[in-house]
Amino acid sequence: MPNAESIHLITQNVDGLSGRALHEVGSLDASTLANAQKSIIEMHGNLFKTICTSCGDTHIDMRQPLSDGLRGTEDLSGAYKSIAAEQLPRCAVVGCNGLLRPGVVWFGESIPELDRIQPLISRCDLILVLGTSSTVYPAAGFADVVRHSNHGRVAVFNIEDPASSTDGDVDWYFAGPVERLFPEVLGL
Ligand SMILES: [Zn+2]
């Protein structure tokens, strides 16, 4: 897309996969990589990010488990286990020791990245909707803004049959597995 002013990836995934996948693209120099990294917006946050509930310190922490108290808690069978509060993940900032929470957007919370997303959507002239059922708002409404307010174009890539999809009002609908169709359409 040589004439594109800017390209952004807005993802609802919380697995951090898009950012990590960039590092697998061997041909990127450091500044291209940094710019690409910045163009990824994880609107529902990142499961590997921790946020201190006291001082607000955030960072990516890939340790599993995050604390000894959480060891074995991935096994959801059996009875609930109680975990002492002091064994929960704690902030490492000197003198803080606040409780850490996952850096994801929980139900009922506002989406912090929306302030960054809305201006991008309001001047977007082409949106590619990849592998989503477009049922979770506000993301589900982005294509409508592009098509009806911006008079831009909408391309949907979805495994669902177009007849059973709610994305009727689009310019292009590519039905099938996105991981196969998307590279084909881009000629990669
Ligand atoms: Zn803290």
Boltz pocket constraint, residues with backbone or C-beta under 6 A from the ligand:
constraints:
  - pocket:
      binder: B
      contacts: [[A, 52], [A, 53], [A, 54], [A, 55], [A, 56], [A, 57], [A, 91], [A, 92], [A, 93], [A, 96], [A, 97], [A, 98]]
      max_distance: 6.0
